[in-house]
Amino acid sequence: MNYEISVENIKCGGCAGTIIKKINAIEGVESTDVDIDAGIVKVSGVEELLESLLASLLSMGYPEKGSTEGLAAAKARAKSFVSCAVGKFNTDQ
């Protein structure tokens, strides 16, 4: 099954690298691709993955568009900043 999720806070290749690494670690995921400019995460895998994907993205700071607001949105932005930095560090090595 193919999933296409519009998410918030994707800024760069570091963000994309973190997302790809974490999502690919979920059981049942076959492949992950991130369109940075469009803010879209594309995932291929088994059925019944959507809730796991959304939870993982949220925990990294990349919530589905429109799913968070106020303090939760600010918290997600802060988490995405850390994920971005970690992703940049891991791709620079």
Secondary structure, DSSP 8 states (H G I E B T S, - for coil): -EEEEEBS---SHHHHHHHHHHHHTSTTEEEEEEETTTTEEEEEE-SS-HHHHHHHHHHHT--BTTS--HHHHHHHHHHHHHHHHHHHHHHH-
